[in-house]
Amino acid sequence: MAKQKKPVAKSAKAGRFVLGSAGFDKISAVEGIRMTPAMKKRAGESLAKGLTAEEHRRMIIRSYRKD
């Protein structure tokens, strides 16, 4: 009789990966999308300040908001 394999529990993060900024730039270039100097500056500031993803999104929204 053949042994039955127990199903292996996978974590919620199985199969996921994080795309770095260099990789993202290369993929975006294929689509014809380029980061402006202002966008690069904003991303650098977010990293330097250690902002969360939500805080970074708020920073982007503030920069494009028309008041």
N, C-alpha and C positions, 0 to 999 in steps of 0.2 A: 504494500500500500504506500502511495506517495505521501510525503509530508505536506501538510497544508501550511502555507505561509501566513503569518499574521500580518494584517495590514499595518503599514508603518504610518504613524501619526505625523502629519506635516504641520509645521507651524503656520501661522497666518502670513508670515513673510516669505514663505517658500516660493521661489520663482520670481521674486522681485529683485530689482537692482537699482542702484542710484546712478544717474547719469551726471557726470561732472560737467563743468562749464566748457572745457575744451571739447569734449565729445558733443555737447549740445551745439556749440558753435559750428562744428563740422557738419552735423546733420542739418542745421538751419541754413548753412551755405548752399546745400544741395537744393533747398527750397527757395533760394534767393533772398533769404532773410539775413540781414546784417544788423549787428548792434551798433547804435550810434555812440559817440563818445560820452554823451550824457547818460545813456543807459549803462555803459561800462562803469562810469564814475559812481552811479547810484548803487550798482551791484557791489562795488568795492567798499563803499561806505557801509552797506548792510553787513558785509562780512566783518569789517573792522569793528563795528559796534556789537556784533554777535546777535543780530536781530533774528527773531523767529520767522518762519515762513509767513505767518499772518501779519506780523509787523512790517515785513518787507513789502507785502501786497498793499498794505495801507500807505506806505511811502510812495509806491508807484501811483496809486490812485490819487494821492495828494498832488503829485507832480503834474498830472493831466487834468485835474479839476479846474473848471472855469468858474471863478468867483466874481 
